[in-house]
Amino acid sequence: MASEIIVDARGHHCPVPTLRLRRALEDAAPGAQVRLYADDPMARIDVPHFAAQGGFEVVERAEDGGVLSFLIRKPA
């Protein structure tokens, strides 16, 4: 599998992280994985909700030093 597509939305507030994630997923090939980095606490709620509504899979979630990381897979 190809490497992850990285979307760094640190320093931006809702809805920018989710909008950048959406744009990256729209441009990604089927089956691609996109990793989003965000430091807006609302991303904890917004990203999983966006993924569920769009039919994307949240493969991984993590937090380190206030930075949230989500790995999202686009359906093949």
N, C-alpha and C positions, 0 to 999 in steps of 0.2 A: 504494500500500500504506500502511496506517496506520503510525503511528510505533511504535517498539519499546516493548515492555513492559520496564521496568527492575526488576531484583531486586538489591538491594544487601545482600549477605551478608558484607560486610567486618566483621571482629571476631568472627566465629563460626567454630567448628571443625566438622569432619566429625562427623555427617552433615548439619548444619543447612543449609549452602549448597545441597546437592543436594535436600534436602527442600523448601526454599523454591522452587527451580527447578521441581521436580515440581508443586507446588501452582499456580504461575503458569501452567505449560503446561496443566494440567488445566482451568483457568479460561479460557484463551485460546481465541479462535476458530480454526478450521482455517486454516492458512496463516500464522498470526501468528508474529512473531519476538520472542524473549525474550532480553534481554541480562542476564547474570549477572556481577556483580562480587564477587570473593572474594579474600581474602588468606591463606587456609589452603592451604599447599602441596599437600595431598592432593587439592584440587580438580583439579589437573592430571590426575590419574588417575580420580577419581570421576566428574567431569562427562562426559568422553567415553564412559566405560563406561556410565553411566546413559543417555546419548543413544542409544548403539548398541542397548542392551537395549530401550529404549522406542520405537524406530523414528523417533527425531528426528534431524534433520540439524544437525551442527555446521558452521555457515556460516563462522565466524571465531573465531580464538583470538589473544589478545594478552596481553602482560605489560608493565606500566609501573610501575616503582618498587615492585615486590613485590605489585602488585595485578593479579590475573588477570581477564581479560575474555573471556567466551564469548558468542557470538551463536548461539542455537539456534532452528531453525525447526520449527514443528509441521506435520505433513503436512496438506495440503488435503483 
